[in-house]
């Protein structure tokens, strides 16, 4: 059993607090052998380092987006990096959402996953809801014949 107190447990960031709680649980788990405990603590350290790097990237994106002036009436809503460019999602007074170019991405910021994906449908844009129960009944009826 470990009586180690981690300073990260007092952090204002809930992710860092969760990682610290996880490490304390790992250290206090008597069922784990030394090798497994070392492996799990190192994984927690990697998660902590990844989270800190993401925070730095997020801060760089926010400062980059704050430097961009939006047209009057628009408030920034979200920021995305795609193809090395910063894109700022903004909402206007009538709640219309628009993307604006924010310039080049800051150094060290990687592209995010696409926020909006457009799916090309073959049915002309009309989505018909499929009833899974009706489909199953139909399948069972065709098997009986």
C-alpha positions, 0 to 999 in steps of 0.5 A: 500500500502506498501513502503517496500523495500526488499534487495532481489531485488538486489540479483544476483540470478534471482530466489531470485529477482523473489520471492522478486518481487512477495512479493512486488506485494503481499504487494501492492495488495489492493484487498487481505485481510490480511489473504490471504496476510499472506498466500501468503507471507508465501508461498513465504518464503517457496519457498525462503527457498527451493531455498536456500537449493537447492543452498546448495545441488548444491554447495555440488554436484559441489565440490564433482564432482570437486574432482573427476578426469576424464580421460584425454580428458573429460570435466564434463557436468552434475552431478546427484545423483542416489541411493546415488551415484554421477554420472558425465556426461562428454563429450570428444573431439569427443563429446561423452557423458559418465557417470562416478561414482563420489563416495558417495553423500555428506550428505544431498543431495537427489537423483535427478530424473533420467536424462536418462530413457530407455523406453522398446518398444514392436515394436523392437525399431522401432518408427512409427510416428502416424498422429493424423489427419489421426487417427481422420479421421479413427475414424470418418469414422468408426463411420459413418458406 
